Amino acid sequence: MFSAEADRLTDYLSWLGLLVGLAAIFLGVVSIQAIRQFAFAKRLAETESERAEVLEQAVAERTRELMEANEALRSRRRSGRRPKPSCARSRRWKRSAS
């Protein structure tokens, strides 16, 4: 009687051990996927950050060029001379208009 009860308890514990092992394997796979997704997201964020920095520099440079061109136009207007195109886009537009 005690032997049968011990065998049954051993069977239950074996199944429990099997379930715990399968759960550990599942959690390991899920954690590896999470680590991979985190690494991918980090690389993507770094790439986007670099891209944003390059765009920010380009905008700052273009803003500086436009401010200089605007200041030149204002000084020419004050002196009474006709404004002359000062940026490459204006020169291209002038060529295509003629």
N, CA, C and O atoms as a printed pandas DataFrame, in Angstrom:
     atom_number atom_name residue_name chain_id  residue_number  x_coord  y_coord  z_coord
0              1         N          MET        A               1    0.818   -1.181    0.000
1              2        CA          MET        A               1    0.000    0.000    0.000
2              3         C          MET        A               1    0.869    1.255    0.000
3              4         O          MET        A               1    0.659    2.169   -0.798
4              5         N          PHE        A               2    1.826    1.285    0.887
5              6        CA          PHE        A               2    2.730    2.433    0.931
6              7         C          PHE        A               2    3.564    2.508   -0.338
7              8         O          PHE        A               2    3.885    3.598   -0.811
8              9         N          SER        A               3    3.914    1.355   -0.889
9             10        CA          SER        A               3    4.713    1.304   -2.110
10            11         C          SER        A               3    3.937    1.851   -3.303
11            12         O          SER        A               3    4.511    2.564   -4.126
12            13         N          ALA        A               4    2.677    1.544   -3.416
13            14        CA          ALA        A               4    1.840    2.033   -4.517
14            15         C          ALA        A               4    1.670    3.556   -4.412
15            16         O          ALA        A               4    1.710    4.269   -5.415
16            17         N          GLU        A               5    1.481    4.028   -3.194
17            18        CA          GLU        A               5    1.326    5.471   -2.981
18            19         C          GLU        A               5    2.621    6.206   -3.310
19            20         O          GLU        A               5    2.583    7.291   -3.890
20            21         N          ALA        A               6    3.756    5.636   -2.950
21            22        CA          ALA        A               6    5.057    6.233   -3.271
22            23         C          ALA        A               6    5.289    6.238   -4.771
23            24         O          ALA        A               6    5.834    7.203   -5.306
24            25         N          ASP        A               7    4.882    5.166   -5.468
25            26        CA          ASP        A               7    5.024    5.128   -6.935
26            27         C          ASP        A               7    4.168    6.210   -7.596
27            28         O          ASP        A               7    4.615    6.878   -8.528
28            29         N          ARG        A               8    2.948    6.377   -7.112
29            30        CA          ARG        A               8    2.059    7.390   -7.663
30            31         C          ARG        A               8    2.640    8.785   -7.428
31            32         O          ARG        A               8    2.620    9.620   -8.333
32            33         N          LEU        A               9    3.152    9.047   -6.235
33            34        CA          LEU        A               9    3.772   10.339   -5.927
34            35         C          LEU        A               9    5.008   10.567   -6.795
35            36         O          LEU        A               9    5.248   11.691   -7.238
36            37         N          THR        A              10    5.782    9.538   -7.040
37            38        CA          THR        A              10    6.954    9.630   -7.913
38            39         C          THR        A              10    6.528    9.966   -9.338
39            40         O          THR        A              10    7.181   10.767  -10.006
40            41         N          ASP        A              11    5.444    9.365   -9.808
41            42        CA          ASP        A              11    4.931    9.677  -11.152
42            43         C          ASP        A              11    4.507   11.140  -11.239
43            44         O          ASP        A              11    4.836   11.828  -12.206
44            45         N          TYR        A              12    3.770   11.621  -10.220
45            46        CA          TYR        A              12    3.344   13.018  -10.214
46            47         C          TYR        A              12    4.549   13.962  -10.234
47            48         O          TYR        A              12    4.562   14.946  -10.973
48            49         N          LEU        A              13    5.540   13.660   -9.430
49            50        CA          LEU        A              13    6.727   14.517   -9.388
50            51         C          LEU        A              13    7.513   14.453  -10.699
51            52         O          LEU        A              13    8.112   15.447  -11.108
52            53         N          SER        A              14    7.515   13.303  -11.354
53            54        CA          SER        A              14    8.183   13.186  -12.662
54            55         C          SER        A              14    7.495   14.075  -13.683
55            56         O          SER        A              14    8.155   14.783  -14.444
56            57         N          TRP        A              15    6.149   14.038  -13.702
57            58        CA          TRP        A              15    5.409   14.891  -14.639
58            59         C          TRP        A              15    5.617   16.377  -14.316
59            60         O          TRP        A              15    5.749   17.212  -15.210
60            61         N          LEU        A              16    5.641   16.676  -13.031
61            62        CA          LEU        A              16    5.887   18.060  -12.626
62            63         C          LEU        A              16    7.282   18.514  -13.060
63            64         O          LEU        A              16    7.449   19.638  -13.533
64            65         N          GLY        A              17    8.261   17.663  -12.903
65            66        CA          GLY        A              17    9.623   17.977  -13.345
66            67         C          GLY        A              17    9.685   18.180  -14.849
67            68         O          GLY        A              17   10.379   19.075  -15.330
68            69         N          LEU        A              18    8.959   17.351  -15.593
69            70        CA          LEU        A              18    8.912   17.479  -17.043
70            71         C          LEU        A              18    8.278   18.820  -17.437
71            72         O          LEU        A              18    8.776   19.508  -18.328
72            73         N          LEU        A              19    7.185   19.183  -16.773
73            74        CA          LEU        A              19    6.533   20.465  -17.068
74            75         C          LEU        A              19    7.440   21.650  -16.725
75            76         O          LEU        A              19    7.503   22.624  -17.475
76            77         N          VAL        A              20    8.137   21.565  -15.598
77            78        CA          VAL        A              20    9.063   22.637  -15.217
78            79         C          VAL        A              20   10.196   22.744  -16.238
79            80         O          VAL        A              20   10.604   23.852  -16.587
80            81         N          GLY        A              21   10.701   21.631  -16.713
81            82        CA          GLY        A              21   11.757   21.633  -17.725
82            83         C          GLY        A              21   11.291   22.256  -19.031
83            84         O          GLY        A              21   12.004   23.059  -19.633
84            85         N          LEU        A              22   10.080   21.880  -19.473
85            86        CA          LEU        A              22    9.528   22.463  -20.701
86            87         C          LEU        A              22    9.290   23.963  -20.539
87            88         O          LEU        A              22    9.544   24.741  -21.459
88            89         N          ALA        A              23    8.799   24.363  -19.363
89            90        CA          ALA        A              23    8.591   25.792  -19.110
90            91         C          ALA        A              23    9.928   26.542  -19.134
91            92         O          ALA        A              23   10.004   27.663  -19.639
92            93         N          ALA        A              24   10.969   25.930  -18.594
93            94        CA          ALA        A              24   12.293   26.572  -18.602
94            95         C          ALA        A              24   12.809   26.731  -20.026
95            96         O          ALA        A              24   13.382   27.765  -20.369
96            97         N          ILE        A              25   12.611   25.718  -20.849
97            98        CA          ILE        A              25   13.036   25.801  -22.255
98            99         C          ILE        A              25   12.256   26.898  -22.970
99           100         O          ILE        A              25   12.836   27.691  -23.713
100          101         N          PHE        A              26   10.933   26.949  -22.748
101          102        CA          PHE        A              26   10.098   27.974  -23.367
102          103         C          PHE        A              26   10.546   29.369  -22.936
103          104         O          PHE        A              26   10.682   30.260  -23.774
104          105         N          LEU        A              27   10.773   29.564  -21.666
105          106        CA          LEU        A              27   11.217   30.870  -21.176
106          107         C          LEU        A              27   12.592   31.245  -21.724
107          108         O          LEU        A              27   12.861   32.419  -21.978
108          109         N          GLY        A              28   13.452   30.258  -21.904
109          110        CA          GLY        A              28   14.757   30.524  -22.507
110          111         C          GLY        A              28   14.621   31.012  -23.934
111          112         O          GLY        A              28   15.289   31.965  -24.336
112          113         N          VAL        A              29   13.752   30.359  -24.708
113          114        CA          VAL        A              29   13.534   30.774  -26.102
114          115         C          VAL        A              29   12.937   32.177  -26.150
115          116         O          VAL        A              29   13.357   33.009  -26.953
116          117         N          VAL        A              30   11.961   32.432  -25.291
117          118        CA          VAL        A              30   11.335   33.753  -25.265
118          119         C          VAL        A              30   12.344   34.829  -24.867
119          120         O          VAL        A              30   12.345   35.914  -25.449
120          121         N          SER        A              31   13.190   34.549  -23.899
121          122        CA          SER        A              31   14.173   35.553  -23.479
122          123         C          SER        A              31   15.210   35.814  -24.568
123          124         O          SER        A              31   15.646   36.951  -24.745
124          125         N          ILE        A              32   15.605   34.782  -25.295
125          126        CA          ILE        A              32   16.551   34.982  -26.405
126          127         C          ILE        A              32   15.922   35.858  -27.480
127          128         O          ILE        A              32   16.584   36.742  -28.024
128          129         N          GLN        A              33   14.644   35.621  -27.791
129          130        CA          GLN        A              33   13.951   36.462  -28.774
130          131         C          GLN        A              33   13.875   37.909  -28.295
131          132         O          GLN        A              33   14.059   38.839  -29.081
132          133         N          ALA        A              34   13.605   38.094  -27.012
133          134        CA          ALA        A              34   13.524   39.451  -26.466
134          135         C          ALA        A              34   14.876   40.155  -26.557
135          136         O          ALA        A              34   14.933   41.343  -26.874
136          137         N          ILE        A              35   15.943   39.446  -26.288
137          138        CA          ILE        A              35   17.283   40.027  -26.379
138          139         C          ILE        A              35   17.596   40.406  -27.823
139          140         O          ILE        A              35   18.176   41.463  -28.073
140          141         N          ARG        A              36   17.219   39.558  -28.769
141          142        CA          ARG        A              36   17.454   39.873  -30.189
142          143         C          ARG        A              36   16.657   41.094  -30.621
143          144         O          ARG        A              36   17.174   41.964  -31.323
144          145         N          GLN        A              37   15.390   41.158  -30.197
145          146        CA          GLN        A              37   14.566   42.314  -30.557
146          147         C          GLN        A              37   15.120   43.597  -29.944
147          148         O          GLN        A              37   15.105   44.647  -30.586
148          149         N          PHE        A              38   15.605   43.522  -28.714
149          150        CA          PHE        A              38   16.197   44.684  -28.077
150          151         C          PHE        A              38   17.431   45.150  -28.835
151          152         O          PHE        A              38   17.617   46.348  -29.048
152          153         N          ALA        A              39   18.273   44.210  -29.243
153          154        CA          ALA        A              39   19.488   44.577  -29.984
154          155         C          ALA        A              39   19.130   45.216  -31.323
155          156         O          ALA        A              39   19.758   46.190  -31.736
156          157         N          PHE        A              40   18.115   44.664  -32.003
157          158        CA          PHE        A              40   17.680   45.228  -33.277
158          159         C          PHE        A              40   17.135   46.638  -33.083
159          160         O          PHE        A              40   17.462   47.544  -33.849
160          161         N          ALA        A              41   16.305   46.824  -32.059
161          162        CA          ALA        A              41   15.732   48.146  -31.793
162          163         C          ALA        A              41   16.819   49.154  -31.430
163          164         O          ALA        A              41   16.736   50.322  -31.810
164          165         N          LYS        A              42   17.832   48.709  -30.698
165          166        CA          LYS        A              42   18.927   49.608  -30.335
166          167         C          LYS        A              42   19.712   50.041  -31.565
167          168         O          LYS        A              42   20.051   51.216  -31.708
168          169         N          ARG        A              43   20.006   49.078  -32.467
169          170        CA          ARG        A              43   20.716   49.423  -33.703
170          171         C          ARG        A              43   19.887   50.382  -34.556
171          172         O          ARG        A              43   20.421   51.332  -35.127
172          173         N          LEU        A              44   18.592   50.130  -34.638
173          174        CA          LEU        A              44   17.714   50.992  -35.415
174          175         C          LEU        A              44   17.672   52.398  -34.825
175          176         O          LEU        A              44   17.704   53.382  -35.563
176          177         N          ALA        A              45   17.602   52.495  -33.515
177          178        CA          ALA        A              45   17.586   53.805  -32.854
178          179         C          ALA        A              45   18.887   54.555  -33.090
179          180         O          ALA        A              45   18.870   55.767  -33.306
180          181         N          GLU        A              46   20.011   53.858  -33.051
181          182        CA          GLU        A              46   21.303   54.506  -33.313
182          183         C          GLU        A              46   21.378   55.017  -34.744
183          184         O          GLU        A              46   21.871   56.117  -34.992
184          185         N          THR        A              47   20.889   54.218  -35.680
185          186        CA          THR        A              47   20.890   54.625  -37.081
186          187         C          THR        A              47   20.018   55.857  -37.290
187          188         O          THR        A              47   20.414   56.800  -37.975
188          189         N          GLU        A              48   18.836   55.839  -36.698
189          190        CA          GLU        A              48   17.941   56.982  -36.833
190          191         C          GLU        A              48   18.518   58.224  -36.148
191          192         O          GLU        A              48   18.332   59.343  -36.625
192          193         N          SER        A              49   19.203   58.025  -35.053
193          194        CA          SER        A              49   19.823   59.150  -34.355
194          195         C          SER        A              49   20.907   59.780  -35.223
195          196         O          SER        A              49   20.998   61.004  -35.319
196          197         N          GLU        A              50   21.724   58.947  -35.851
197          198        CA          GLU        A              50   22.768   59.465  -36.745
198          199         C          GLU        A              50   22.152   60.199  -37.928
199          200         O          GLU        A              50   22.635   61.257  -38.332
200          201         N          ARG        A              51   21.081   59.632  -38.482
201          202        CA          ARG        A              51   20.398   60.258  -39.611
202          203         C          ARG        A              51   19.824   61.613  -39.201
203          204         O          ARG        A              51   19.939   62.589  -39.943
204          205         N          ALA        A              52   19.214   61.673  -38.034
205          206        CA          ALA        A              52   18.643   62.932  -37.548
206          207         C          ALA        A              52   19.731   63.974  -37.332
207          208         O          ALA        A              52   19.529   65.158  -37.602
208          209         N          GLU        A              53   20.878   63.532  -36.849
209          210        CA          GLU        A              53   21.986   64.461  -36.629
210          211         C          GLU        A              53   22.479   65.044  -37.947
211          212         O          GLU        A              53   22.750   66.242  -38.031
212          213         N          VAL        A              54   22.599   64.210  -38.975
213          214        CA          VAL        A              54   23.039   64.681  -40.291
214          215         C          VAL        A              54   22.016   65.664  -40.853
215          216         O          VAL        A              54   22.385   66.704  -41.397
216          217         N          LEU        A              55   20.735   65.336  -40.722
217          218        CA          LEU        A              55   19.705   66.242  -41.221
218          219         C          LEU        A              55   19.705   67.559  -40.454
219          220         O          LEU        A              55   19.505   68.623  -41.039
220          221         N          GLU        A              56   19.927   67.485  -39.159
221          222        CA          GLU        A              56   19.977   68.698  -38.346
222          223         C          GLU        A              56   21.128   69.593  -38.785
223          224         O          GLU        A              56   20.972   70.812  -38.851
224          225         N          GLN        A              57   22.280   69.003  -39.085
225          226        CA          GLN        A              57   23.423   69.788  -39.558
226          227         C          GLN        A              57   23.123   70.417  -40.914
227          228         O          GLN        A              57   23.483   71.567  -41.165
228          229         N          ALA        A              58   22.457   69.651  -41.797
229          230        CA          ALA        A              58   22.120   70.180  -43.115
230          231         C          ALA        A              58   21.147   71.353  -42.996
231          232         O          ALA        A              58   21.281   72.354  -43.699
232          233         N          VAL        A              59   20.178   71.220  -42.108
233          234        CA          VAL        A              59   19.213   72.306  -41.907
234          235         C          VAL        A              59   19.913   73.532  -41.335
235          236         O          VAL        A              59   19.646   74.655  -41.764
236          237         N          ALA        A              60   20.797   73.328  -40.379
237          238        CA          ALA        A              60   21.523   74.455  -39.787
238          239         C          ALA        A              60   22.374   75.161  -40.843
239          240         O          ALA        A              60   22.430   76.390  -40.875
240          241         N          GLU        A              61   23.036   74.389  -41.704
241          242        CA          GLU        A              61   23.869   74.980  -42.748
242          243         C          GLU        A              61   23.015   75.774  -43.737
243          244         O          GLU        A              61   23.365   76.891  -44.121
244          245         N          ARG        A              62   21.898   75.184  -44.141
245          246        CA          ARG        A              62   21.028   75.870  -45.100
246          247         C          ARG        A              62   20.423   77.122  -44.469
247          248         O          ARG        A              62   20.284   78.146  -45.139
248          249         N          THR        A              63   20.064   77.052  -43.199
249          250        CA          THR        A              63   19.521   78.222  -42.505
250          251         C          THR        A              63   20.553   79.335  -42.463
251          252         O          THR        A              63   20.225   80.503  -42.670
252          253         N          ARG        A              64   21.808   78.969  -42.192
253          254        CA          ARG        A              64   22.874   79.968  -42.183
254          255         C          ARG        A              64   23.020   80.608  -43.559
255          256         O          ARG        A              64   23.162   81.826  -43.666
256          257         N          GLU        A              65   22.985   79.789  -44.618
257          258        CA          GLU        A              65   23.100   80.324  -45.977
258          259         C          GLU        A              65   21.952   81.287  -46.282
259          260         O          GLU        A              65   22.161   82.355  -46.857
260          261         N          LEU        A              66   20.741   80.897  -45.890
261          262        CA          LEU        A              66   19.592   81.752  -46.158
262          263         C          LEU        A              66   19.645   83.042  -45.353
263          264         O          LEU        A              66   19.249   84.098  -45.846
264          265         N          MET        A              67   20.124   82.965  -44.138
265          266        CA          MET        A              67   20.265   84.190  -43.333
266          267         C          MET        A              67   21.283   85.126  -43.965
267          268         O          MET        A              67   21.072   86.338  -44.004
268          269         N          GLU        A              68   22.394   84.569  -44.464
269          270        CA          GLU        A              68   23.402   85.401  -45.127
270          271         C          GLU        A              68   22.827   86.028  -46.395
271          272         O          GLU        A              68   23.051   87.209  -46.661
272          273         N          ALA        A              69   22.093   85.247  -47.170
273          274        CA          ALA        A              69   21.486   85.776  -48.394
274          275         C          ALA        A              69   20.460   86.855  -48.063
275          276         O          ALA        A              69   20.383   87.871  -48.753
276          277         N          ASN        A              70   19.688   86.643  -47.030
277          278        CA          ASN        A              70   18.695   87.632  -46.620
278          279         C          ASN        A              70   19.376   88.930  -46.174
279          280         O          ASN        A              70   18.936   90.027  -46.518
280          281         N          GLU        A              71   20.438   88.786  -45.414
281          282        CA          GLU        A              71   21.168   89.971  -44.968
282          283         C          GLU        A              71   21.770   90.721  -46.158
283          284         O          GLU        A              71   21.769   91.951  -46.183
284          285         N          ALA        A              72   22.280   89.984  -47.137
285          286        CA          ALA        A              72   22.828   90.630  -48.330
286          287         C          ALA        A              72   21.732   91.376  -49.089
287          288         O          ALA        A              72   21.954   92.485  -49.574
288          289         N          LEU        A              73   20.552   90.767  -49.191
289          290        CA          LEU        A              73   19.440   91.439  -49.866
290          291         C          LEU        A              73   19.026   92.705  -49.126
291          292         O          LEU        A              73   18.756   93.736  -49.741
292          293         N          ARG        A              74   18.979   92.615  -47.822
293          294        CA          ARG        A              74   18.602   93.797  -47.041
294          295         C          ARG        A              74   19.629   94.918  -47.196
295          296         O          ARG        A              74   19.257   96.085  -47.323
296          297         N          SER        A              75   20.908   94.575  -47.186
297          298        CA          SER        A              75   21.933   95.617  -47.325
298          299         C          SER        A              75   21.904   96.224  -48.720
299          300         O          SER        A              75   22.134   97.424  -48.870
300          301         N          ARG        A              76   21.629   95.433  -49.733
301          302        CA          ARG        A              76   21.541   95.970  -51.094
302          303         C          ARG        A              76   20.300   96.848  -51.242
303          304         O          ARG        A              76   20.326   97.872  -51.923
304          305         N          ARG        A              77   19.220   96.430  -50.595
305          306        CA          ARG        A              77   18.003   97.222  -50.666
306          307         C          ARG        A              77   18.219   98.579  -49.988
307          308         O          ARG        A              77   17.731   99.605  -50.463
308          309         N          ARG        A              78   18.956   98.570  -48.874
309          310        CA          ARG        A              78   19.241   99.826  -48.164
310          311         C          ARG        A              78   20.124  100.742  -49.013
311          312         O          ARG        A              78   19.984  101.965  -48.974
312          313         N          SER        A              79   21.030  100.140  -49.778
313          314        CA          SER        A              79   21.945  100.959  -50.586
314          315         C          SER        A              79   21.321  101.360  -51.913
315          316         O          SER        A              79   21.899  102.161  -52.648
316          317         N          GLY        A              80   20.146  100.815  -52.234
317          318        CA          GLY        A              80   19.459  101.214  -53.453
318          319         C          GLY        A              80   19.837  100.400  -54.669
319          320         O          GLY        A              80   19.309  100.655  -55.752
320          321         N          ARG        A              81   20.720   99.440  -54.543
321          322        CA          ARG        A              81   21.084   98.608  -55.689
322          323         C          ARG        A              81   20.082   97.475  -55.849
323          324         O          ARG        A              81   19.433   97.055  -54.891
324          325         N          ARG        A              82   19.974   96.995  -57.073
325          326        CA          ARG        A              82   19.070   95.875  -57.343
326          327         C          ARG        A              82   19.655   94.605  -56.743
327          328         O          ARG        A              82   20.849   94.350  -56.900
328          329         N          PRO        A              83   18.843   93.801  -56.061
329          330        CA          PRO        A              83   19.357   92.563  -55.463
330          331         C          PRO        A              83   19.829   91.569  -56.519
331          332         O          PRO        A              83   19.218   91.428  -57.578
332          333         N          LYS        A              84   20.896   90.904  -56.218
333          334        CA          LYS        A              84   21.488   89.918  -57.116
334          335         C          LYS        A              84   21.320   88.542  -56.458
335          336         O          LYS        A              84   21.512   88.415  -55.249
336          337         N          PRO        A              85   20.964   87.508  -57.239
337          338        CA          PRO        A              85   20.799   86.179  -56.618
338          339         C          PRO        A              85   22.099   85.721  -55.965
339          340         O          PRO        A              85   23.173   85.838  -56.555
340          341         N          SER        A              86   21.996   85.203  -54.746
341          342        CA          SER        A              86   23.213   84.833  -54.031
342          343         C          SER        A              86   23.321   83.346  -53.760
343          344         O          SER        A              86   24.356   82.884  -53.280
344          345         N          CYS        A              87   22.291   82.596  -54.054
345          346        CA          CYS        A              87   22.394   81.166  -53.783
346          347         C          CYS        A              87   22.286   80.392  -55.086
347          348         O          CYS        A              87   21.810   80.922  -56.090
348          349         N          ALA        A              88   22.717   79.163  -55.073
349          350        CA          ALA        A              88   22.760   78.327  -56.269
350          351         C          ALA        A              88   21.364   78.106  -56.836
351          352         O          ALA        A              88   21.202   78.055  -58.056
352          353         N          ARG        A              89   20.364   77.976  -55.992
353          354        CA          ARG        A              89   19.001   77.755  -56.477
354          355         C          ARG        A              89   18.514   78.950  -57.284
355          356         O          ARG        A              89   17.861   78.776  -58.313
356          357         N          SER        A              90   18.819   80.143  -56.836
357          358        CA          SER        A              90   18.388   81.342  -57.556
358          359         C          SER        A              90   19.069   81.412  -58.916
359          360         O          SER        A              90   18.435   81.787  -59.903
360          361         N          ARG        A              91   20.334   81.061  -58.983
361          362        CA          ARG        A              91   21.048   81.073  -60.254
362          363         C          ARG        A              91   20.484   80.033  -61.205
363          364         O          ARG        A              91   20.359   80.290  -62.402
364          365         N          ARG        A              92   20.144   78.865  -60.688
365          366        CA          ARG        A              92   19.553   77.833  -61.555
366          367         C          ARG        A              92   18.198   78.307  -62.068
367          368         O          ARG        A              92   17.879   78.107  -63.240
368          369         N          TRP        A              93   17.400   78.932  -61.209
369          370        CA          TRP        A              93   16.089   79.409  -61.612
370          371         C          TRP        A              93   16.222   80.483  -62.692
371          372         O          TRP        A              93   15.454   80.501  -63.654
372          373         N          LYS        A              94   17.196   81.374  -62.529
373          374        CA          LYS        A              94   17.400   82.446  -63.489
374          375         C          LYS        A              94   17.771   81.876  -64.851
375          376         O          LYS        A              94   17.293   82.362  -65.876
376          377         N          ARG        A              95   18.634   80.830  -64.873
377          378        CA          ARG        A              95   19.045   80.214  -66.131
378          379         C          ARG        A              95   17.863   79.527  -66.803
379          380         O          ARG        A              95   17.700   79.625  -68.019
380          381         N          SER        A              96   17.037   78.834  -66.023
381          382        CA          SER        A              96   15.935   78.084  -66.614
382          383         C          SER        A              96   14.821   79.030  -67.071
383          384         O          SER        A              96   14.070   78.677  -67.980
384          385         N          ALA        A              97   14.689   80.210  -66.478
385          386        CA          ALA        A              97   13.649   81.161  -66.849
386          387         C          ALA        A              97   13.984   81.853  -68.159
387          388         O          ALA        A              97   13.075   82.285  -68.869
388          389         N          SER        A              98   15.263   81.972  -68.498
389          390        CA          SER        A              98   15.635   82.692  -69.717
390          391         C          SER        A              98   15.573   81.834  -70.937
391          392         O          SER        A              98   15.860   82.305  -72.038
